[in-house]
Every structure is written in C-alpha cells, then in structure tokens.
C-alpha cells in the first residue's frame, strides 16, 4: 500500500527490525548449528562505544602512579592548559598508560632480581676444599696447579665443582 507524499504529510515509518534485533537474529542463526544461543543483552546497544575521559580524573590518577606533589600537579596543569582542550585527556591517558607499563616492567625486573638473590649458592667448606685438594693431588696434578684450582673453586657452588671433577676424572 503506497501512500502519496504531499506537503505537510509525513509518512509512517516502515515496520523493520532495529539494528540490535537484526544482529541478534543473525547471530543466533549462525550459532544455532553449534548449539549456542545468545541473548539480546549479548548484542551491544550501539555500534561504537564512546568513553569520555575526564581530564581531572586522569591527572589525579597520573599523580598517584608517578607520586607527584601538589606543586608538581599544578605545574603539569599549567603546561596542559597550553594544549588544545581536545588533546589534553588523550595526552594524559597515553602518559598514564606508558607509566603503568614502565612500572610493571620495573616490578617484574625487581621480582626477577629478588628470585635470583633467593637462590642460595651452597659453597664448599674448608674440609671439602681439603678433600678436593687431596683428590686432585692423587690424580697427579702439580701442587701449584691444585692451589690455583682450589682458589677458583671457592667461587663456585658444590654442584659446579662436582661436575668439573667428573669431567677431569676425579669424581671418585
């Protein structure tokens, strides 16, 4: 049924599905063979989600992450006032993201360093060093070389020394 258009007459809108309803129907048709069914809440109400960043909230958050004093915040605010208003929030958001990334990297490195320090290297006692000295002498190694090897062995762990002795045939 076609109605004529005329001055002052607004036609009735056609009976069509809304964007969200159409996507909901299409998703369920595609997912039905897989045994999955979506609800209308699974479809976003809008095509583009817009997040408005508040300049003051970002500035406060950045100050907390970096640890800025009130004077530093005021200086930063003055510098930001020279920027275009449309660029301020984006700039602060990017700086905040970079600072968080840098802090996370620093924390990961600090944890790694702490783990390395926690690994306690078991050094040899004087009795064990004497035992190694005797074993090396019995192998026919000259006494001056044995003394050099013992000095170097003081810097190594037990496991490292045992593996070295196995390589030169003195593990027995």
Buried (B, 14 or more C-beta within 10 A) or exposed (E): EEEEEEEEEEEEEEEEEEEBEEBBEEBBEEEEEEEEEEEEEEBEEEEEEEEEEEBEEBBBBBBEBBEBEEEEBEEBEEEBEEEEEEEBBEBBBEBBEEBEEEEEEEEEEEEEEEEEEEEEEEBBEEEEBEEBBEBBEEEEBEEEEBEEBBEEBEEBBBEBBBEBBEEEEBEE
